[in-house]
Amino acid sequence: MSKIIIENRSNKSMIEAINRVQCVIEKGRISQTSKGKQYSFVTSWQDGIAVYADINKKSDKFIIINQESRQGNE
């Protein structure tokens, strides 16, 4: 697999979003699903940023969010 999708829904710049995704990728594929191994489902930082990861046949997808904004919508 050689394609990644990064969806930045946070208040961080794309450079910062890419840096967060890089941290997740560097830890490796540590979550097991029916689709196989994938990057950690959720990685969060103390500043309230979280990265959600998903995998499909052709790509890995990462969504970067502000956790506090997500909590406000629940």
C-alpha positions as CSV (number, residue, x, y, z in Angstrom):
1,M,0.0,0.0,0.0
2,S,1.5,3.3,-1.0
3,K,-1.3,5.9,-0.6
4,I,-2.3,7.9,2.5
5,I,-5.2,10.3,2.9
6,I,-4.9,13.0,5.6
7,E,-8.1,14.9,6.5
8,N,-7.3,17.8,8.8
9,R,-10.4,18.8,10.8
10,S,-8.4,20.4,13.6
11,N,-7.3,24.0,14.1
12,K,-3.7,23.0,13.4
13,S,-1.8,23.7,10.2
14,M,-1.4,21.0,7.6
15,I,2.3,20.9,8.5
16,E,1.4,20.1,12.1
17,A,-1.2,17.6,11.0
18,I,1.4,15.8,8.9
19,N,3.8,15.8,11.8
20,R,1.1,14.1,14.0
21,V,0.4,11.5,11.3
22,Q,4.2,10.9,11.0
23,C,4.2,10.1,14.8
24,V,1.5,7.5,14.3
25,I,3.2,5.9,11.3
26,E,6.5,5.7,13.1
27,K,4.9,3.5,15.8
28,G,3.9,1.0,13.1
29,R,0.8,-1.0,12.5
30,I,-0.2,-2.0,16.0
31,S,-4.0,-2.4,15.8
32,Q,-5.5,-5.7,14.6
33,T,-8.8,-5.7,12.6
34,S,-10.6,-8.0,10.3
35,K,-8.9,-6.0,7.5
36,G,-5.5,-6.9,8.9
37,K,-3.0,-4.8,10.9
38,Q,-3.3,-1.1,10.8
39,Y,-2.0,2.0,12.5
40,S,-3.3,2.8,16.0
41,F,-7.1,3.4,15.9
42,V,-6.8,6.6,17.9
43,T,-3.7,8.5,19.1
44,S,-4.2,11.6,21.3
45,W,-2.0,14.3,22.7
46,Q,-2.3,16.4,25.8
47,D,-3.0,19.5,23.8
48,G,-6.4,18.0,22.7
49,I,-5.4,16.8,19.2
50,A,-6.3,13.3,18.2
51,V,-5.5,11.2,15.1
52,Y,-7.9,8.6,14.0
53,A,-6.7,5.9,11.5
54,D,-8.5,3.6,9.2
55,I,-7.4,1.3,6.4
56,N,-9.0,0.1,3.2
57,K,-7.8,-1.9,0.2
58,K,-5.9,1.0,-1.4
59,S,-5.0,3.4,1.3
60,D,-4.5,4.4,4.9
61,K,-6.7,7.3,6.1
62,F,-5.9,9.6,8.9
63,I,-8.3,12.2,10.4
64,I,-7.0,14.9,12.7
65,I,-9.4,16.5,15.1
66,N,-9.6,18.7,18.2
67,Q,-11.0,16.4,20.8
68,E,-12.7,19.2,22.8
69,S,-14.8,20.1,19.8
70,R,-15.8,16.5,19.3
71,Q,-16.9,16.2,23.0
72,G,-19.0,19.3,22.6
73,N,-21.0,17.7,19.8
74,E,-21.9,14.6,21.8
